[in-house]
């Protein structure tokens, strides 16, 4: 069974600084997809970024980028130039054909951006 | 475009009562999902539907049932609620239901069972 681990329950960062969230996963699959979702206090789950395992190039979306290390089964999220609106829970998630239709989520990391 | 709507936003329910959580999407997505979110556990899949007329069990299906009579609606029913079903429930949808799909989430329903 696939598992996703986020080892940092909470992190704080000063506005305009950079913060990196860690995520590791366990799978025997070779082809899969990884996601980071953001959940602000509004409770809405918002897709931040996705990465296809067959792509070596790390995904980037504006101030959000990932460091995907397939051999190490690591998928960290970097938030650059942090803004107050980035304050939220961040969830790493894994999806593969073998996992069926289930997105497997990590336990989440709470990010607090301080002014 | 509304995307995915869920109703109610929140509900307090007495143990033993039944309840249906509603979910509607207007994106014509084939696949729909129900997750529950509990503190420290992320989201866990309850049931899913790859296409209208079909449903499947997820990771934590016990105590819940679903139906998919049409593309747009995917209600989740608790036949006899128990306190352990206190949670936030998210409905999601994806275009094809494949592993490469991105799933899009509704705003959630907070359910408290007393």
Interface residues (C-beta under 8 A of the other chain):
Chain A: X4 X31 X32 X33 X35 X37 X42 X43 X44 X45 X46 X47 X50 X52 X91 X93 X95 X96 X97 X99 X100 X101 X102 X103 X105 X106 X107 X108
Chain B: X31 X33 X35 X40 X41 X42 X43 X44 X45 X48 X50 X56 X58 X59 X88 X90 X92 X97 X98 X99 X100 X101 X102 X103 X104 X105 X107 X108 X110
